[in-house]
Amino acid sequence: MKKHNVRIVGGEYRRTPIPVIDAPGLRPTPDRVRETLFNWLTHLWGGQFTDKNVLDLFAGTGALGFEAASRGAAHVQMVEQNPKAVAALRALRTKLKADRVRMFPGDAMHVLERTANPFDLVLLDPPFNQGWLEKIWPLLPLVLTPDGYVYVEAEAPITPPPAFEVLREGKAGLVHYLLLKIAAAQEKP
């Protein structure tokens, strides 16, 4: 397989190439989709990322997490299980001197079940066709701030549980993506 790069779209690390290692199921989020996502977030957050904590749960190349760090996120926690991908993530973090980025080399469910700090944004781009979203949905409200958002990519149209409200959605090629938040509590009669 030919080696290729994606690039960070905006912010402090703009135009920095991100190497894409040869690993099964690794598909970095395309530049235009990342640009769309971060335009949505810029609008919602009034352009302020500096106080935001971000969890990139299936980091892969780190394109989503490094994009958040590039735009000034206070803290980005990347979780990745593939050792080659973790090594590439650490090398890029060192190259960029991105000290607000932390790595957890391990299982996404382990992190979700044990995290104590809430996140303003959870980035979910799990391996396709493995049922990850069904396992993760119930844990997301436990790790989100009250005004937190969830970004999700999947191989098919996404139907989140009723606990979530779809704010924005799109499709690029075969990839469907959504920006969600916890739905407002329904008042009881």
Beta strands, then each sheet from edge to edge (+ up, - down):
strand 1: 4-7
strand 2: 17-20
strand 3: 53-56
strand 4: 75-80
strand 5: 101-105
strand 6: 119-124
strand 7: 144-154
strand 8: 164-172
strand 9: 175-182
sheet 1: 1+ 2-
sheet 2: 5+ 4+ 3+ 6+ 7+ 9- 8+
end
